[in-house]
Amino acid sequence: MPFAEKLVKRLEHWHRHNEDHLCDYQQWVTEAQRQGRTEVAAHLQEVAALTGQISDRLARALAAARRDGGPA
């Protein structure tokens, strides 16, 4: 498999995987708040925000890899 194709597949995987983590973190924020664990919820909210930034960067990298000759 050519490098460009491997790169796109890897970035797609990382992006999906990161989005799964983001969803989990957000669910745990809600549950921690429900359980009165406000400090924990606040920390998890920060983690979710950072994870969202990572997802954004992965999406940008994926778009660039596709533009630069990888499969669509």
C-alpha positions in Angstrom: 0.0 0.0 0.0 1.4 3.4 -0.9 2.4 5.8 1.9 -0.3 8.3 0.9 -3.0 5.7 1.3 -1.6 4.5 4.6 -1.5 8.0 5.9 -5.1 8.7 5.0 -6.2 5.4 6.6 -4.2 6.1 9.8 -5.6 9.7 10.1 -9.1 8.4 9.5 -8.7 5.9 12.3 -7.1 8.3 14.7 -9.9 10.9 14.1 -12.7 8.3 14.6 -11.0 7.0 17.7 -10.5 10.4 19.2 -14.2 11.3 18.5 -15.2 8.2 20.4 -13.1 9.3 23.4 -14.7 12.8 23.1 -18.2 11.3 23.3 -17.2 9.2 26.3 -15.7 12.2 28.1 -18.8 14.3 27.5 -21.0 11.5 28.9 -18.9 11.3 32.0 -19.0 15.0 32.5 -22.8 14.8 32.6 -22.7 11.8 35.0 -20.2 13.4 37.3 -22.3 16.5 37.5 -25.4 14.4 38.2 -23.5 12.7 41.0 -22.4 16.1 42.5 -18.8 15.6 41.5 -18.4 19.2 40.2 -14.6 19.3 40.4 -14.2 16.1 38.5 -16.8 17.2 36.0 -14.8 20.5 35.5 -11.6 18.6 34.8 -13.3 16.2 32.4 -14.8 19.2 30.6 -11.3 20.5 30.1 -10.2 17.2 28.8 -13.2 17.1 26.4 -12.3 20.6 25.1 -8.7 19.6 24.5 -9.8 16.4 22.8 -12.1 18.5 20.6 -9.0 20.5 19.6 -7.1 17.4 18.8 -10.0 16.1 16.6 -10.0 19.4 14.8 -6.3 19.1 14.0 -6.7 15.5 12.9 -9.5 16.5 10.6 -7.2 19.2 9.1 -4.4 16.8 8.7 -6.7 14.3 7.0 -8.0 17.0 4.6 -4.4 18.0 3.8 -3.4 14.3 3.2 -6.3 13.8 0.9 -5.5 17.0 -1.1 -1.8 16.0 -1.3 -2.6 12.8 -3.3 -4.2 10.4 -0.9 -7.5 8.7 -1.6 -10.6 10.7 -1.1 
